[in-house]
């Protein structure tokens, strides 16, 4: 549970980009979008929303 609460801080740059665009009319570049996607995917992996390379348990509990 604590890991999920801490992982939310990874989203600060994404929200900073959105607030900068909304209130300061800052442009969003392709690099910013790519970085935001990496941040969102990393956060999803850290919180367990996405499972990359997870192995499934064999039938019979082995």
C-alpha positions in Angstrom: 0.0 0.0 0.0 2.8 2.4 0.9 4.5 1.7 -2.5 1.4 2.9 -4.3 1.2 6.1 -2.3 4.9 6.9 -2.9 4.6 6.1 -6.7 2.1 8.9 -7.1 4.9 11.3 -6.8 6.2 10.1 -10.1 3.3 11.9 -11.7 4.4 15.4 -10.6 6.3 16.1 -13.9 3.2 15.1 -16.0 0.9 17.4 -14.0 3.5 20.2 -14.2 3.5 19.9 -17.9 -0.3 20.0 -18.0 -0.6 23.0 -15.6 2.1 24.9 -17.5 0.2 24.4 -20.7 -3.2 25.3 -19.2 -2.1 28.4 -17.2 1.1 29.7 -18.8 0.4 28.8 -22.5 3.6 26.7 -22.6 3.9 24.5 -25.7 4.0 20.7 -25.4 6.6 19.1 -27.5 6.9 15.5 -28.8 9.7 14.9 -26.3 7.5 16.0 -23.5 4.7 13.6 -24.6 7.2 10.7 -24.9 8.6 11.5 -21.4 5.1 11.6 -20.0 4.3 8.2 -21.5 7.4 6.7 -20.0 6.5 8.2 -16.6 2.9 6.8 -16.8 4.1 3.4 -17.9 6.7 3.3 -15.1 4.1 4.4 -12.5 1.7 1.7 -13.8 4.5 -0.9 -13.4 5.5 0.3 -10.0 2.0 0.2 -8.6 1.2 -3.2 -10.1 -1.4 -2.0 -12.6 0.7 -3.5 -15.4 2.5 -6.7 -15.1 5.5 -6.9 -17.4 7.2 -10.3 -17.7 5.3 -11.8 -14.7 5.3 -15.5 -14.6 2.2 -17.4 -13.9 2.1 -20.2 -11.3 2.2 -23.6 -12.7 -0.9 -25.8 -12.2 -0.7 -27.7 -9.0 1.0 -24.8 -7.1 4.6 -25.4 -8.4 
